[in-house]
Amino acid sequence: MKPMPARRELPSDQNATGRCLGAEELAELEGAIDSGTLTPTKGQAVRSFEGRFAEQLGVAHAFACTSGTAAVHLALMALDLEPGDEVVTTSVTDMGALAPILFQGAIPVFADVDPETLLVTPASVEARLSERTRVIIATHLFGCPCDMEGLRRIAGAHGIALIEDAAQAYLARWGDRLVGGLGDLGCFSLQQGKHITTGEGGVVTTDDAELARRVRLSVNKAWPYGEANPDHEFLALNYRMSELVGAVAGAQLSKLADVVAARVESAESLTRKLGELPGLRLPRAPEGGVHSYWKYPVFVDPSRVQGGAVALGARLQEQGIACAPRYIQKPAFRCRVFQERRTFGTSQWPFTLARPEALDWSDAAFPGTWRGLERVLVLPWNERYAAEDVDFIAEAVREAASSLEVAA
Ligand SMILES: *Cc1c(COP(=O)(O)O)cnc(C)c1O
């Protein structure tokens, strides 16, 4: 057996090695501090970031907020749901995309995912629709776009709103549009590990003027700044981004195109270097789509690779590659908040409003989810990977896969 390549320290998105933060952010920050105005209701940094974000995405409106979680909450608040309304979402996502549904008194209904991508599909979403469905959330996981043509068709046919969770998919494309700009509302996160970051932060986008006004109010305790006879029009929180954060966000936005180009180039280079390996399915964009590689997910067939994703992941971890077999360990509905319905006191509200079938979280209802999570091995990725880093990963994966190969 050939010796494994020497351990290598890869750039990490958790610190300066894997992030593009520097003089540009400092200069913008200094401008914000010099202005003495740190609230976005009076300052320029957040407003300017919002305008440029909307323009880059090709939509009419963008609103900055405090997190991706806030962005999802704002999108739902804009839709003015009734308690007990159903929101069809994915079994494989960040809790920040689910908690807002419950806070808004709605019922998250989990669609199964394609085991080869961990994305919801038009068929898996359609199977979970009911007469109470008001919203579909399409989550572009790992930077890979969902089938937006199919999802838009379903949403349109049933008069259901479509929210895109693009937190992991900056500048990914479906056809000639950037994701986040294809649904009624788009949500983004600026958390530490996303394509661009302010540590914490988020953005909501829409093309619709009425929804835009609802989002703008929802960010601001439902107070319509700048309008005649303002009043607190409905129940809403303060989700405003500070000018300090907006300044950094503006500088990060200027780097986004280069960041995504670097990620795509290095990820495609890894795909070419790995070629065809028995039992490994490498990430690729769907026909007509562009993948923006938040991560590099590999799907491992345990009948061809001894021990599957867990064993392959353990080998790579020995080499210093901080990969994640199973990604989220378990589907969201297996977390305590769902299993024990720990919401508001002991009320279990809003689960108490749900149709029993909407809460069918049995294994049998989620074959794609269980199979996909069992097989996925998520390789960390970022824009600072050099050619030598990609060579190192390629060699480590090849060696590990060949040492675990099950003869066909
Ligand atoms: C990160 C993330 C969120 C939540 O964003 P935060 O900024 O962490 O609140 C929501 N959805 C997805 C798909 C994410 O990856």
The ligand as an ORCA input file, in Angstrom:
! r2SCAN-3c Opt
* xyz 0 1
  C     -26.805     29.330      7.321
  C     -28.163     28.956      6.856
  C     -29.328     29.534      7.385
  C     -29.328     30.408      8.595
  O     -28.511     31.505      8.510
  P     -27.924     32.191      9.858
  O     -27.280     33.421      9.329
  O     -26.981     31.211     10.460
  O     -29.083     32.482     10.751
  C     -30.536     29.214      6.806
  N     -30.617     28.347      5.787
  C     -29.532     27.748      5.281
  C     -29.692     26.796      4.131
  C     -28.271     28.021      5.807
  O     -27.206     27.392      5.298
*
